[in-house]
Amino acid sequence: MLQVIIVGSGLAGLTAARVLREHHNVTVYERGDERIATGGQGIMIAPNGHNILQSLGYEPERVGAVPIHGIRFYNKQDNVTEDVALNLKAQFGAEYMSQKRSDFRDELLRLATTASDSLGIEGDPAKVVFGVSVIGLDPESGTVTLSDGSTMTADVVIISTEDAKTALGDIPLPHWWEPSTCQNQDSTKPATESWYAAGDSATVVELFGDFHKSLVKILGAASEVKVWELQDLDPIPTWTRGRAILIGDAAHAMTPMQGQGANMCIEDAESFRLFAPGTRSEEVQDILKTIGTIRKARTAEVLAETRKSHSTTGIGQRVLKNLEFNCGYKGIFEAVKSFEVRGK
């Protein structure tokens, strides 16, 4: 049984905790408190992510998730310009689901930490430690230094966005990550550090001032406005070093133009199924390299196609163009088989 440390309780981290808890001991360190997931922004989970979540016990009714059966596009004059019907369950075995992001994270936290008998699985729940930052990492030994000065050592260290600087070591920090390069709206908390930085409703109304009056009036009635930056990350040279691996936005941040960012995080987490029961500590680095190689290739392609849609591409074309590649993903075991076949 491996000892696993996950740094960050975001979507990728908590999904990874759920995957690994069945056969390994998992501890999640989160620098924020238990209220870290707040805010009202929505999130869409495509069939590739939804199928994985269903296999982990995800219950969409707990988060008020609703299926998306179509996407309608309006112009500024409130006229319908495109109407795209979706019947993805028939094609991919799962719906495209929409839910509130904070509710979705709460469900992932439940899957990571609730009693095993309640989920009908083996192993012990993951332990989540709030209010503790990881301020140092030795990736070769798998040792992390915590903000209270103590150290913890694990066979595997999984790292999300907030501690990526530590994990990258001497790999240059991506340009987009530096706060000095960001040109975001002034807020009470930098948008680069939060999914729920406070925004200004008057500014939003002004920006959308030439849209149909009904939309402008709705925006003006908003009691709370939140902002965050839409950025992406050029593919980095490697996701792994020693016993540590980057996942989620730390490894492949992308804009929501294809609705695949969160789904890539879920796919990353599912890849830890390669740590089967009985995996030995000396096997960890090779498994991490396999995960990094396969996931890096797939996410780079999704990122490239997402960037192509940063234009006047119609929403129908954008959604349907890469549907098979995006939503048809069958999980890490099938990905490994496909990779091995291509390598022969």
C-alpha positions, 0 to 999 in steps of 0.5 A, a space after each residue: 500500500 502506497 503513501 500518497 500526498 496530494 497538494 490542493 483540494 481542487 477538482 483534480 486533487 479530490 478526484 485523484 484522492 477518490 481514485 487512490 483511496 481504495 488501495 492506498 493511504 491518501 492525505 490531501 493538504 489544502 492551504 485554504 479552509 473548508 470554505 475554499 469552494 465558494 462562488 456561483 460560477 457553473 461548470 460543465 462536465 462532458 461525457 468523457 468526464 461524466 463516465 469516469 465520475 459515474 464509475 467513482 460513485 458520483 451522484 449528479 442529483 446531489 449537486 443539482 446537475 442538469 443534462 444539456 440537450 442542446 446549445 442555443 446561440 444568440 446575437 446582441 439583438 437577442 435573435 437566435 443564430 444557431 441551435 445545436 441539438 445534443 444527444 451525447 448519451 446515445 453516442 458516448 454513454 453519458 450526458 453533458 452535465 451542468 452544475 454549480 462549481 462549488 456544489 460539484 467540488 463538495 460532491 468530490 470531497 464527499 467521494 474522497 472522504 466519506 466512509 468506505 462502506 457508504 460508497 461500497 468500496 474498500 480502503 480508508 477515506 482520504 484525510 484532508 488537512 485544511 489550513 496547511 500549505 506545502 512550502 517545499 518539495 524534494 521530488 526525488 525522496 517524495 518529501 514535502 515541507 509544510 507551513 508549520 515547519 514539519 515534513 512528510 514523506 510519501 511514495 507519490 506526491 501529486 501537485 495542483 496549481 497553487 504549489 506548481 512553482 515548487 514542483 517545477 524547480 528549475 523549469 522556467 515559470 510560464 509567462 502566464 503564471 506571473 501576476 505582473 503579466 496579468 491585466 485583470 480587473 481590479 478586485 479585493 483579491 487577485 483573480 490569479 489566486 482565486 475563482 471567486 475574486 470580487 468584481 464590479 457590476 457597473 463595469 460588467 453592465 458597461 461592457 455589455 451595454 450594446 447587448 439587448 436591453 433584457 440582458 443588460 437589465 439582468 446583469 444590472 440586477 446581479 447582487 454579486 459579481 465574481 471575476 477570474 482570468 481566462 488563461 492557458 498554458 503552453 505544454 510544459 516539458 515534463 509533468 513529473 520529477 522523481 516521485 512528484 507529478 503535476 496534474 490539472 491546471 498546473 499541467 495544462 491550463 486552458 480556456 473554456 472554449 471547448 468546455 474540456 478544462 475540468 474534464 481533463 482534470 478528471 481524466 488526469 485523476 483517473 490515470 492513477 488507476 495505474 497504481 493497482 493494489 500491490 504496487 511497490 514503491 520502486 515502481 512509482 517513478 516509472 508509472 508516473 512517467 507513463 501517466 505524464 507521457 500519455 496525459 501530456 500528449 492528449 491534453 496538448 491536442 485538446 489545448 491546440 484545438 481549444 486555441 483554434 476556437 479563439 475566433 469567430 468559429 460558430 458555436 455549433 462547429 466548435 462543439 461538434 468538430 472535436 466531439 469524438 476525440 474529446 468525449 470518446 476517451 475510454 480511460 487510462 487503460 485504453 489510452 495505454 493500450 493505444 499508446 503501445 500500439 502506436 509505438 510498435 
